[in-house]
Amino acid sequence: MKLLIVQTGAAAPEVLARYGDFPEWFRRGLGLREDQVTTVRVDLGGELPMPDAVAGAVITGSSAMVPERLAWSERTAAWLRAAVAADLPMLGVCYGHQLLAHALGGSVDYNPRGREIGTWEIERLPASADDPLIGALPGRFLAHATHLQTVVRPPPGAVVLARSALDDCQAIRFAPRVWGVQFHPEFGVREMRGYLRARSEAIDYEGLDVKALLRGVRGSPQARASLRRFATIVRQPDVHRRKSLLHFRHTGHPWP
């Protein structure tokens, strides 16, 4: 089965014109061929498959805001709840991370510390030590970020795995094989610089130093490695998931 990319929006127009769009960035980061992924553009009305029809899912970023509760976003949230119940491996990024939190009972709102954009140091928390995805990363690593909103309250039972100076929920494990990351592992240096230039007017207005942020952009190989790690997790056999998917297919309810 293919890995599903749930596309919730497009890259900033200036970045899109030069470097392409989110699905290709993710596909390359995951180390997959074109025939190994399928993309559904949910913000344009695309219909998502049943969770048992795909091997795993990545939910992309978006310029939309989760608290707006747009119709397509709420439909996607309902699908995410069903996919979690079916034990589908998933990784939400930025908007996808926030949408998973919202779908599972958490809260999303504007980050009280303001915009986080550029290359930032991410700190793993003690709870991440044995985590299959985040636990393999260094205790501190660089990652690219661009967001105004954040998970202000994780869902019940979720485990916060990493933080940054401006965001306490940089990585969350929502279920045994379901994660969200606020940072962008799919971004390279050129994409991050492209976003800083695209957002330069807003950044200036907020009193941030665009030139300094551009100078601070660095490679983020450890953050990017989390995509390959997720692809490996998706490929791993999981007897519990096979039973759960079979049960879900016939009943529409999660395996006990």
N, C-alpha and C positions, 0 to 999 in steps of 0.2 A: 504494500500500500504506500501511497505517496504521503509526504509531509505537507500539511495545509498551511498556507500563509493567509491569515485573516487580515486583509489590508483595510485599515480604518481611515485612511487619508493618503494624500500624496505629499511628496517632498516639497519644500518651498520652491516656487516657480524658478527662481534664479539658480537654485541648486539642481533641480530636475533637468533644466535645459542643458547643463554641463555634465552631470554625473549620473543621470538616470534616476530610477525610483526605488523605493524601499524594498520591493520583492527581490530585485536583483542584488541589492546590497546584502540582504539576508541569505539568499541562496549561496552567494560566494562565501560569506562568513561561516555558513553551516558546512561548506565543502560538498555540496550536492550538485548533481547534474540537473539540467532543465527538466528532464523527464522524471525526476525524482520529487518534484514539487508541483503543487497546484495552488493557484491564487484565487481568492474570492474577494472582490471589492465590495465590502458590506455597506460602505457609506454611499455607494451608488446603486444599492438595491440588490446586490448579488445574494444568491441563496446558498446557505451553508449546508454541507452534507451531514448525514447522520454521523455522530462521533465514531461509530464502529467502521466507517468507510475510509478512515484515514489513520496513518500511523502515529501522528502527533500534530501539534499546531503551534504556530508562532503568531502572536497578535501584535501588530505594528503600532507605531506612533501615529499621531493625527494632530491637526491644528484645531480640532473640535475640543470641547470641554465636557468631561463626564457629567458634572452636575447639571448641564443643560438638559440631560435626559432626552436626547433626540430619539426619534422613533427607531431608526436603524440601530442606534447604540443600545437601546433597551432590548431590542430583539436579539442582538449579539450577546448581551449580558445573560439573557435567558438560555441561549445556546451554550454559553460557557458554564452555567450551572449544570446543565445536562451533561456536558463533556467531563466536568469534574466528577459527577456521579458515576460516569462510565469509566473512570480511571484513565482518561486520555492524557498522555504526557503533553504539557503545555508550557510555553514561555511567553509571558506578556512583557512588552517593552514600552516604557513611557506611558502613552495612553493605554496600551494593552495591559500594562501593570496596574494602572489605576482602575481600568474597567473590571479586571478580575477582582480587585478589592471591593469595588462597588457591588458587583454581582453576588459576592459571597457574604455581604452584610457589613462591610467596612464603610468608611467615609472618605470622600475626596473633596478638597477645596483648595483655594489659593494658598500657596506656601507662605506662611507668615514671615519667613526670612527673605522673601522676594525671589526674583528670577535667578535660576542657576543655569549658567551657560558657559561653555568652554571646556577645558580639560581639568578635571578635579580628582583629588585623591579620595579613594573609597577605602573605608576601614571595615574589614570583616569583624563581626561580633562573635563572642564565645559560642553562641548557639549554632554558628555555622561550621564548627570544627568537623563534624561528621556528615555534613550535607553533601549529597552526591554531585551537586552542581557548583555551589559557591565554595565549598570546603576545599576544593582543589586549587583555588586561587591563593596568591600570597596574602599575608595579613593586611598589607596595604598595597593598593595598585591604582593606576591611573585609568580614568574612563572619561568619555565624552558625554556631555549632558546639554540639554536645552529644554527647559520647562518652566512654567509659571505655577502649575498646580501640583499637588502631591497627595499621597495617602496620609491623611491626618489621623485616621484611626483604623488600624488593621482589622480584618474580620475576626470573629471568635475562632480560636484555635490556630490562627496563623502565627508563623514564627519569623520575626524580623532577623535578617541575616547580615545586613551591612548598612552603613550610614556614611554620610559625608558631612562637611562643616555646615552645609546649608539644608540638608535633608536627612531626617532620622530614619527614613524607610527606603533606602536605596535598593534593597533586595529583600524579598519576602518569599517564604515557602508557604503556599496556601494549602497544599495537599502533598502526599508523599512524592508525586512526580509532577507537581504544578508550581511554577515559580513566576514571580514578576520582578523586573529590575527597572528602576527609574532611569538609569544611565542607558546609553545607546551603544551596545557592543557591535552593532552593524556599521557604525560610523568609522571612517578613516580620517586621517588628518585633513585631506582636501574637503571632505564633506563637512567637517566641523568648522573649518575656516569659511566655507561657503555659507553656513548658517549664521556665523558671526557677522559676515558682511550683509546678509539678507536682513538681519535683525538690528543692524547698526543704528538706525534712527531711534528705535524703541530703547535700545541699550543706552544711547546718549541721553535720552529724555529721563531715564531712570538714574542718571548720575554715575553709570558704570563706564569704565575706560575700555573702549573697543580695541584700541591699539595694544594695550597691555594684555587683554584677553587673547588677541591674535598671537602675540609673542609667546604666550603661555601654552599654546596648543602643542601637544606632544603625541607621539604614538601611544597606543593603548593595547599592546599585544595580549596582555593578560585578560583584559575585559573581553576582547575579541575571541579569545580561546574558549570563553564560556559558551559560545555558539557551537563550536565543534564538540564540546563536552555534552551539550544538550542533544546534538545529533546522535552521539554515541548512546546516551540514555534511551533515546527513542528506539534505537535498534536492538537494545537488550531485550531478551525474552522475559516475559513476566506472566507466570501462570495465573496469578490472581487477576490480572487485567483480562486475560483471555476468558476466564470464567465470568468476569464482570460484564464484558462486552456482550457475551452470549446471552446473559441474563437481561441486560439492558435492551438488546435487540428485540427480545420476546415480550418484555413487560413494560419497558419505559421507565423502570425504577432501578436505583443503584443496587449493586450486589451487597448483601448484608455484611 
